[in-house]
Amino acid sequence: MLREVFAIGYDEIAAAVDKSPAAVRQIAHRARRHVDARRPRQVVSPDEGQAVLDSFRRAVETGDPQVLFDVLAPEAVLMSDGGGFKHAALRPVTGAERVVRMFAGGIGRFEGTFTTEPTLVNGHPALLVHMGGESDGVMAISVEDGLITGLYYVRNPEKLSRVTSATPLTLR
């Protein structure tokens, strides 16, 4: 950040962190590469995002693991946030197989009482999740090449207070 944001020279940064200028250049190079790797590779059209979300919705509501496999990228990652109020995975669940197992084990217990409702979160398609007729959370997705690469399941009630209502924007 010192180099990219504040345009401080490698020599000055090296002196401040007690490293050689070559080591600082290498650290900066790796950091840039890491940031670039986490950027979405392409912008997904709203229609494509909605189509993938609809397929995912059918898969989780029917409990069909094969349909879920078909919509998940092999490297898919599921992250959840219960905020200490609701159960959530403590670490990211990585890989389509593990994500499917988590859904099969977790949702299978709520068969018949697990439903979803389409919504928008930050302008992107998402699902409101209901279990036993009660609001449970909201699930958003990341899509690349027609497959889900990321699932973000927010169950923390403190973060869900405005999900079902639009917040008007005001200019000051």
Contact map, one row per residue, 1 for C-alpha under 8 A:
1111110000000000000000000000000000000000000000000000000000000000000000000000000000000000000000000000000000000000000000000000000000000000000000000000000000000000000000000000
1111111100001000000000000000000000000000000000000000000000000000000000000000000000000000000000000000000000000000000000000000000000000000000000000000000000000000000000000000
1111111111001000000000000001000000000000000000000000000000000000000000000000000000000000000000000000000000000000000000000000000000000000000000000000000000000000000000000000
1111111100000000000000000000000000000000000000000000000000000000000000000000000000000000000000000000000000000000000000000000000000000000000000000000000000000000000000000000
1111111000000000000000000000000000000000000000000000000000000000000000000000000000000000000000000000000000000000000000000000000000000000000000000000000000000000000000000000
1111111100000000000000000000000000000000000000000000000000000000000000000000000000000000000000000000000000000000000000000000000000000000000000000000000000000000000000000000
0111111110000000000000000000000000000000000000000000000000000000000000000000000000000000000000000000000000000000000000000000000000000000000000000000000000000000000000000000
0111011111011000000000000000000000000000000000000000000000000000000000000000000000000000000000000000000000000000000000000000000000000000000000000000000000000000000000000000
0010001111111000000000000000000000000000000000000000000000000000000000000000000000000000000000000000000000000000000000000000000000000000000000000000000000000000000000000000
0010000111111100000010011000000000000000000000000000000000000000000000000000000000000000000000000000000000000000000000000000000000000000000000000000000000000000000000000000
0000000011111110000110000000000000000000000000000000000000000000000000000000000000000000000000000000000000000000000000000000000000000000000000000000000000000000000000000000
0000000111111111000000000000000000000000000000000000000000000000000000000000000000000000000000000000000000000000000000000000000000000000000000000000000000000000000000000000
0110000111111111100010010000000000000000000000000000000000000000000000000000000000000000000000000000000000000000000000000000000000000000000000000000000000000000000000000000
0000000001111111111110110000000000000000000000000000000000000000000000000000000000000000000000000000000000000000000000000000000000000000000000000000000000000000000000000000
0000000000111111111100000000000000000000000000000000000000000000000000000000000000000000000000000000000000000000000000000000000000000000000000000000000000000000000000000000
0000000000011111111000000000000000000000000000000000000000000000000000000000000000000000000000000000000000000000000000000000000000000000000000000000000000000000000000000000
0000000000001111111000000000000000000000000000000000000000000000000000000000000000000000000000000000000000000000000000000000000000000000000000000000000000000000000000000000
0000000000000111111100000000000000000000000000000000000000000000000000000000000000000000000000000000000000000000000000000000000000000000000000000000000000000000000000000000
0000000000000111111110110000000000000000000000000000000000000000000000000000000000000000000000000000000000000000000000000000000000000000000000000000000000000000000000000000
0000000000100110011111110000000000000000000000000000000000000000000000000000000000000000000000000000000000000000000000000000000000000000000000000000000000000000000000000000
0000000001101100001111111000000000000000000000000000000000000000000000000000000000000000000000000000000000000000000000000000000000000000000000000000000000000000000000000000
0000000000000000000111111100000000000000000000000000000000000000000000000000000000000000000000000000000000000000000000000000000000000000000000000000000000000000000000000000
0000000000000100001111111110000000000000000000000000000000000000000000000000000000000000000000000000000000000000000000000000000000000000000000000000000000000000000000000000
0000000001001100001111111111000000000000000000000000000000000000000000000000000000000000000000000000000000000000000000000000000000000000000000000000000000000000000000000000
0000000001000000000011111111100000000000000000000000000000000000000000000000000000000000000000000000000000000000000000000000000000000000000000000000000000000000000000000000
0000000000000000000001111111110000000000000000000000000000000000000000000000000000000000000000000000000000000000000000000000000000000000000000000000000000000000000000000000
0000000000000000000000111111111000000000000000000000000000000000000000000000000000000000000000000000000000000000000000000000000000000000000000000000000000000000000000000000
0010000000000000000000011111111100000000000000000000000000000000000000000000000000000000000000000000000000000000000000000000000000000000000000000000000000000000000000000000
0000000000000000000000001111111110000000000000000000000000000000000000000000000000000000000000000000000000000000000000000000000000000000000000000000000000000000000000000000
0000000000000000000000000111111111000000000000000000000000000000000000000000000000000000000000000000000000000000000000000000000000000000000000000000000000000000000000000000
0000000000000000000000000011111111100000000000000000000000000000000000000000000000000000000000000000000000000000000000000000000000000000000000000000000000000000000000000000
0000000000000000000000000001111111110000000000000000000000000000000000000000000000000000000000000000000000000000000000000000000000000000000000000000000000000000000000000000
0000000000000000000000000000111111111000000000000000000000000000000000000000000000000000000000000000000000000000000000000000000000000000000000000000000000000000000000000000
0000000000000000000000000000011111111100000000000000000000000000000000000000000000000000000000000000000000000000000000000000000000000000000000000000000000000000000000000000
0000000000000000000000000000001111111110000000000000000000000000000000000000000000000000000000000000000000000000000000000000000000000000000000000000000000000000000000000000
0000000000000000000000000000000111111110000000000000000000000000000000000000000000000000000000000000000000000000000000000000000000000000000000000000000000000000000000000000
0000000000000000000000000000000011111110000000000000000000000000000000000000000000000000000000000000000000000000000000000000000000000000000000000000000000000000000000000000
0000000000000000000000000000000001111111000000000000000000000000000000000000000000000000000000000000000000000000000000000000000000000000000000000000000000000000000000000000
0000000000000000000000000000000000111111100000000000000000000000000000000000000000000000000000000000000000000000000000000000000000000000000000000000000000000000000000000000
0000000000000000000000000000000000000111111000000000000000000000000000000000000000000000000000000000000000000000000000000000000000000000000000010000000000000000000000000000
0000000000000000000000000000000000000011111000000000000000000000000000000000000000000000000000000000000000000000000000000000000000000000000000010000000000000000000000000000
0000000000000000000000000000000000000001111100000000000000000000000000000000000000000000000000000000000000000000000000000000000000000000000000010000000000000000000000000000
0000000000000000000000000000000000000001111110000000000000000000000000000000000000000000000000000000000000000000000000000000000000000000000000000000000000000000000000000000
0000000000000000000000000000000000000000011111011000000000000000000000000000000000000000000000000000000000000000000000000000000000000000000000110000000000000000000000000000
0000000000000000000000000000000000000000001111111000000000000000000000000000000000000000000000000000000000000000000000000000000000000000000000000000000000000000000000000000
0000000000000000000000000000000000000000000111111100000000000000000000000000000000000000000000000000000000000000000000000001100000000000000000000000000000000000000000000000
0000000000000000000000000000000000000000000011111110000000000000000000000000000000000000000000000000000000000000000000000000000000000000000000000000000000000000000000000000
0000000000000000000000000000000000000000000111111111000000000000000000000000000000000000000000000000000000000000000000000000000000000000000000000100000000000000000000000000
0000000000000000000000000000000000000000000111111111100000000000000000000000000000000000000000000000000000000000000000000001100000000000000000100100000000000000000000000000
0000000000000000000000000000000000000000000001111111110000000000000000000000000000000000000000000000000000000000000000000000100000000000000000000000000000000000000000000000
0000000000000000000000000000000000000000000000111111111000000000000000000000000000000000000000000000000000000000000000000000000000000000000000000000000000000000000000000000
0000000000000000000000000000000000000000000000011111111100000000000000100000000000000000000000000000000000000000000000000000000000000000000000100111000000000000000000000000
0000000000000000000000000000000000000000000000001111111110000000000000000000000000000000000000000000000000000000000000000000110000000000000010000000000000000000000000000000
0000000000000000000000000000000000000000000000000111111111000000000000000000000000000000000000000000000000000000000000000000000000000000000000000000000000000000000000000000
0000000000000000000000000000000000000000000000000011111111100000001000100000000000000000000000000000000000000000000000000000000000000000000000000000000000000000000000000000
0000000000000000000000000000000000000000000000000001111111110000001100100000000000000000000000000000000000000000000000000000000000000000000000000000000000000000000000000000
0000000000000000000000000000000000000000000000000000111111111000000000000000000000000000000000000000000000000000000100000000001000000000000000000000000000000000000000000000
0000000000000000000000000000000000000000000000000000011111111100000000000000000000000000000000000000000000000000000000000000000000000000000000000000000000000000000000000000
0000000000000000000000000000000000000000000000000000001111111111101100000000000000000000000000000000000000000000000000000000000000000000000000000000000000000000000000000000
0000000000000000000000000000000000000000000000000000000111111111000100000000000000000000000000000000001000100000000000000000000000000000000000000000000000000000000000000000
0000000000000000000000000000000000000000000000000000000011111110000000000000000000000000000000000000000000000000011100000000000000000000000000000000000000000000000000000000
0000000000000000000000000000000000000000000000000000000001111111000000000000000000000000000000000000000000000000000000000000000000000000000000000000000000000000000000000000
0000000000000000000000000000000000000000000000000000000000111111100000000000000000000000000000000000000100110000000000000000000000000000000000000000000000000000000000000000
0000000000000000000000000000000000000000000000000000000000110111111100000000000000000000000000000000000000000000000000000000000000000000000000000000000000000000000000000000
0000000000000000000000000000000000000000000000000000000000100011111110000000000000000000000000000001000100000000000000000000000000000000000000000000000000000000000000000000
0000000000000000000000000000000000000000000000000000000000000001111111000000000000000000000000000000000000000000000000000000000000000000000000000000000000000000000000000000
0000000000000000000000000000000000000000000000000000001100100001111111100000000000000000000000000000000000000000000000000000000000000000000000000000000000000000000000000000
0000000000000000000000000000000000000000000000000000000100110001111111110000000000000000000000000001000000000000000000000000000000000000000000000000000000000000000000000000
0000000000000000000000000000000000000000000000000000000000000000111111111000000000000000000000011001000000000000000000000000000000000000000000000000000000000000000000000000
0000000000000000000000000000000000000000000000000000000000000000011111111000000000000000000000000000000000000000000000000000000000000000000000000000000000000000000000000000
0000000000000000000000000000000000000000000000000001001100000000001111111000000000000000000000000000000000000000000000000000000000000000000000000111000000000000000000000000
0000000000000000000000000000000000000000000000000000000000000000000111111101000000000000000000010000000000000000000000000000000000000000000000000011100000000000000000000000
0000000000000000000000000000000000000000000000000000000000000000000011111111000000000000000000110000000000000000000000000000000000000000000000000011100000000000000000000000
0000000000000000000000000000000000000000000000000000000000000000000000011111000000000000000000111000000000000000000000000000000000000000000000000000100000000000000000000000
0000000000000000000000000000000000000000000000000000000000000000000000001111100000000000000001110000000000000000000000000000000000000000000000000000100000000000000000000000
0000000000000000000000000000000000000000000000000000000000000000000000011111110000000000000001110010000000000000000000000000000000000000000000000001111000000000000000000000
0000000000000000000000000000000000000000000000000000000000000000000000000011111000000000000111110010000000000000000000000000000000000000000000000000111000000000000000000000
0000000000000000000000000000000000000000000000000000000000000000000000000001111100000000000111000010000000000000000000000000000000000000000000000000011110000000000000000000
0000000000000000000000000000000000000000000000000000000000000000000000000000111110000000101110000000000000000000000000000000000000000000000000000000011110000000000000000000
0000000000000000000000000000000000000000000000000000000000000000000000000000011111000001110100000000000000000000000000000000000000000000000000000000000111100000000000000000
0000000000000000000000000000000000000000000000000000000000000000000000000000001111100001100000000000000000000000000000000000000000000000000000000000000011110000000000000000
0000000000000000000000000000000000000000000000000000000000000000000000000000000111111111000000000000000000000000000000000000000000000000000000000000000001111000000000000000
0000000000000000000000000000000000000000000000000000000000000000000000000000000011111100000000000000000000000000000000000000000000000000000000000000000000111100000000000000
0000000000000000000000000000000000000000000000000000000000000000000000000000000001111110000000000000000000000000000000000000000000000000000000000000000000010000000000000000
0000000000000000000000000000000000000000000000000000000000000000000000000000000001111110000000000000000000000000000000000000000000000000000000000000000000011000000000000000
0000000000000000000000000000000000000000000000000000000000000000000000000000000001111111000000000000000000000000000000000000000000000000000000000000000000110000000000000000
0000000000000000000000000000000000000000000000000000000000000000000000000000000001011111100000000000000000000000000000000000000000000000000000000000000000000000000000000000
0000000000000000000000000000000000000000000000000000000000000000000000000000000111000111110000000000000000000000000000000000000000000000000000000000000000100000000000000000
0000000000000000000000000000000000000000000000000000000000000000000000000000001110000011111110000000000000000000000000000000000000000000000000000000000000000000000000000000
0000000000000000000000000000000000000000000000000000000000000000000000000000000100000001111100000000000000000000000000000000000000000000000000000000000000000000000000000000
0000000000000000000000000000000000000000000000000000000000000000000000000000001000000000111110000000000000000000000000000000000000000000000000000000000000000000000000000000
0000000000000000000000000000000000000000000000000000000000000000000000000000111100000000111111000000000000000000000000000000000000000000000000000000000000000000000000000000
0000000000000000000000000000000000000000000000000000000000000000000000000000111000000000101111100110000000000000000000000000000000000000000000000000000000000000000000000000
0000000000000000000000000000000000000000000000000000000000000000000000000011110000000000000111110110000000000000000000000000000000000000000000000000000000000000000000000000
0000000000000000000000000000000000000000000000000000000000000000000000001111100000000000000011111110000000000000000000000000000000000000000000000000000000000000000000000000
0000000000000000000000000000000000000000000000000000000000000000000010011111100000000000000001111111000000000000000000000000000000000000000000000000000000000000000000000000
0000000000000000000000000000000000000000000000000000000000000000000010000100000000000000000000111111100000000000000000000000000000000000000000000000000000000000000000000000
0000000000000000000000000000000000000000000000000000000000000000000000000000000000000000000011111111110000000000000000000000000000000000000000000000000000000000000000000000
0000000000000000000000000000000000000000000000000000000000000000000000000001110000000000000011111111111000000000000000000000000000000000000000000000000000000000000000000000
0000000000000000000000000000000000000000000000000000000000000000100110000000000000000000000000011111111100000000000000000000000000000000000000000000000000000000000000000000
0000000000000000000000000000000000000000000000000000000000000000000000000000000000000000000000001111111110000000000000000000000000000000000000000000000000000000000000000000
0000000000000000000000000000000000000000000000000000000000000000000000000000000000000000000000000111111111000000000000000000000000000000000000000000000000000000000000000000
0000000000000000000000000000000000000000000000000000000000010000000000000000000000000000000000000011111111110000000000000000000000000000000000000000000000000000000000000000
0000000000000000000000000000000000000000000000000000000000000010100000000000000000000000000000000001111111110000000000000000000000000000000000000000000000000000000000000000
0000000000000000000000000000000000000000000000000000000000000000000000000000000000000000000000000000111111111000000000000000000000000000000000000000000000000000000000000000
0000000000000000000000000000000000000000000000000000000000000000000000000000000000000000000000000000011111111100000000000000000000000000000000000000000000000000000000000000
0000000000000000000000000000000000000000000000000000000000010010000000000000000000000000000000000000001111111110010000000000000000000000000000000000000000000000000000000000
0000000000000000000000000000000000000000000000000000000000000010000000000000000000000000000000000000001111111110000000000000000000000000000000000000000000000000000000000000
0000000000000000000000000000000000000000000000000000000000000000000000000000000000000000000000000000000011111110000000000000000000000000000000000000000000000000000000000000
0000000000000000000000000000000000000000000000000000000000000000000000000000000000000000000000000000000001111111110000000000000000110000000000000000000000000000000000000000
0000000000000000000000000000000000000000000000000000000000000000000000000000000000000000000000000000000000111111110000000000000000000000000000000000000000000000000000000000
0000000000000000000000000000000000000000000000000000000000000000000000000000000000000000000000000000000000000111111000000000000000000000000000000000000000000000000000000000
0000000000000000000000000000000000000000000000000000000000000000000000000000000000000000000000000000000000000111111000000000000001111000000000000000000000000000000000000000
0000000000000000000000000000000000000000000000000000000000001000000000000000000000000000000000000000000000100111111100000000000011111000000000000000000000000000000000000000
0000000000000000000000000000000000000000000000000000000000001000000000000000000000000000000000000000000000000001111110000000000011101000000000000000000000000000000000000000
0000000000000000000000000000000000000000000000000000000010001000000000000000000000000000000000000000000000000000011111000000001111000000000000000000000000000000000000000000
0000000000000000000000000000000000000000000000000000000000000000000000000000000000000000000000000000000000000000001111100000001110000000000000000000000000000000000000000000
0000000000000000000000000000000000000000000000000000000000000000000000000000000000000000000000000000000000000000000111110000111100000000000000000000000000000000000000000000
0000000000000000000000000000000000000000000000000000000000000000000000000000000000000000000000000000000000000000000011111000111100000000000000000000000000000000000000000000
0000000000000000000000000000000000000000000000000000000000000000000000000000000000000000000000000000000000000000000001111111111000000000000000000000000000000000000000000000
0000000000000000000000000000000000000000000000000000000000000000000000000000000000000000000000000000000000000000000000111111110000000000000100000000000000000000001000000000
0000000000000000000000000000000000000000000000000000000000000000000000000000000000000000000000000000000000000000000000011111000000000000000000000000000000000000000000000000
0000000000000000000000000000000000000000000000000000000000000000000000000000000000000000000000000000000000000000000000011111100000000000000000000000000000000000000000000000
0000000000000000000000000000000000000000000001001000000000000000000000000000000000000000000000000000000000000000000000011111110000000000000100000000000000000000000000000000
0000000000000000000000000000000000000000000001001100100000000000000000000000000000000000000000000000000000000000000001111011111000000000000110000000000000000000000000000000
0000000000000000000000000000000000000000000000000000100000000000000000000000000000000000000000000000000000000000000001111001111100000000011110000000000000000000000000000000
0000000000000000000000000000000000000000000000000000000010000000000000000000000000000000000000000000000000000000000111110000111110000000011100000000000000000000000000000000
0000000000000000000000000000000000000000000000000000000000000000000000000000000000000000000000000000000000000000000111100000011111000011111000000000000000000000000000000000
0000000000000000000000000000000000000000000000000000000000000000000000000000000000000000000000000000000000000000011110000000001111100011111000000000000000000000000000000000
0000000000000000000000000000000000000000000000000000000000000000000000000000000000000000000000000000000000000000111100000000000111111111100000000000000000000000000000000000
0000000000000000000000000000000000000000000000000000000000000000000000000000000000000000000000000000000000000100111000000000000011111111000000000000000000000000000000000000
0000000000000000000000000000000000000000000000000000000000000000000000000000000000000000000000000000000000000100110000000000000001111100000000000000000000000000000000000000
0000000000000000000000000000000000000000000000000000000000000000000000000000000000000000000000000000000000000000111000000000000001111110000000000000000000000000000000000000
0000000000000000000000000000000000000000000000000000000000000000000000000000000000000000000000000000000000000000000000000000000001111111000000000000000000000000000000000000
0000000000000000000000000000000000000000000000000000000000000000000000000000000000000000000000000000000000000000000000000000000111101111100000000000000000000000000000000000
0000000000000000000000000000000000000000000000000000000000000000000000000000000000000000000000000000000000000000000000000000000111100111110000000000000000100000000000000000
0000000000000000000000000000000000000000000000000000000000000000000000000000000000000000000000000000000000000000000000000000000111000011111000000000000011111001000000000000
0000000000000000000000000000000000000000000000000000000000000000000000000000000000000000000000000000000000000000000000000000011110000001111100000000000011100001001000000000
0000000000000000000000000000000000000000000000000000000000000000000000000000000000000000000000000000000000000000000000000000011110000000111110000000001111000000000000000000
0000000000000000000000000000000000000000000000000000000000000000000000000000000000000000000000000000000000000000000000001001111000000000011111000000001110000000000000000000
0000000000000000000000000000000000000000000000000000100000000000000000000000000000000000000000000000000000000000000000000000110000000000001111100001111100000000000000000000
0000000000000000000000000000000000000000000000000000000000000000000000000000000000000000000000000000000000000000000000000000000000000000000111110001111000000000000000000000
0000000000000000000000000000000000000000000100001001000000000000000000000000000000000000000000000000000000000000000000000000000000000000000011111111110000000000000000000000
0000000000000000000000000000000000000001110100000000000000000000000000000000000000000000000000000000000000000000000000000000000000000000000001111111100000000000000000000000
0000000000000000000000000000000000000000000000000000000000000000000000000000000000000000000000000000000000000000000000000000000000000000000000111110000000000000000000000000
0000000000000000000000000000000000000000000000011001000000000000000000100000000000000000000000000000000000000000000000000000000000000000000000111111000000000000000000000000
0000000000000000000000000000000000000000000000000001000000000000000000111000000000000000000000000000000000000000000000000000000000000000000000111111100000000000000000000000
0000000000000000000000000000000000000000000000000001000000000000000000111001000000000000000000000000000000000000000000000000000000000000000011110111111000000000000000000000
0000000000000000000000000000000000000000000000000000000000000000000000011111100000000000000000000000000000000000000000000000000000000000000011110011111000000000000000000000
0000000000000000000000000000000000000000000000000000000000000000000000000001111000000000000000000000000000000000000000000000000000000000000011100001111100000000000000000000
0000000000000000000000000000000000000000000000000000000000000000000000000001111000000000000000000000000000000000000000000000000000000000001111000001111110000000000000000000
0000000000000000000000000000000000000000000000000000000000000000000000000000011100000000000000000000000000000000000000000000000000000000001110000000011111000000000000000000
0000000000000000000000000000000000000000000000000000000000000000000000000000011110000000000000000000000000000000000000000000000000000000111100000000001111100000000000000000
0000000000000000000000000000000000000000000000000000000000000000000000000000000111000000000000000000000000000000000000000000000000000000111000000000000111110011000000000000
0000000000000000000000000000000000000000000000000000000000000000000000000000000111100101000000000000000000000000000000000000000000000001110000000000000011111011000000000000
0000000000000000000000000000000000000000000000000000000000000000000000000000000011111100000000000000000000000000000000000000000000000000100000000000000001111111000000000000
0000000000000000000000000000000000000000000000000000000000000000000000000000000001101000000000000000000000000000000000000000000000000000100000000000000000111111100000000000
0000000000000000000000000000000000000000000000000000000000000000000000000000000000100000000000000000000000000000000000000000000000000000000000000000000000011111100000000000
0000000000000000000000000000000000000000000000000000000000000000000000000000000000000000000000000000000000000000000000000000000000000000000000000000000001111111110000000000
0000000000000000000000000000000000000000000000000000000000000000000000000000000000000000000000000000000000000000000000000000000000000000110000000000000001111111111000000000
0000000000000000000000000000000000000000000000000000000000000000000000000000000000000000000000000000000000000000000000000000000000000000000000000000000000001111111100000000
0000000000000000000000000000000000000000000000000000000000000000000000000000000000000000000000000000000000000000000000000000000000000000000000000000000000000011111111100000
0000000000000000000000000000000000000000000000000000000000000000000000000000000000000000000000000000000000000000000000001000000000000000010000000000000000000001111111000000
0000000000000000000000000000000000000000000000000000000000000000000000000000000000000000000000000000000000000000000000000000000000000000000000000000000000000000111111000000
0000000000000000000000000000000000000000000000000000000000000000000000000000000000000000000000000000000000000000000000000000000000000000000000000000000000000000011111100000
0000000000000000000000000000000000000000000000000000000000000000000000000000000000000000000000000000000000000000000000000000000000000000000000000000000000000000011111110000
0000000000000000000000000000000000000000000000000000000000000000000000000000000000000000000000000000000000000000000000000000000000000000000000000000000000000000010011111000
0000000000000000000000000000000000000000000000000000000000000000000000000000000000000000000000000000000000000000000000000000000000000000000000000000000000000000000001111100
0000000000000000000000000000000000000000000000000000000000000000000000000000000000000000000000000000000000000000000000000000000000000000000000000000000000000000000000111110
0000000000000000000000000000000000000000000000000000000000000000000000000000000000000000000000000000000000000000000000000000000000000000000000000000000000000000000000011111
0000000000000000000000000000000000000000000000000000000000000000000000000000000000000000000000000000000000000000000000000000000000000000000000000000000000000000000000001111
0000000000000000000000000000000000000000000000000000000000000000000000000000000000000000000000000000000000000000000000000000000000000000000000000000000000000000000000000111
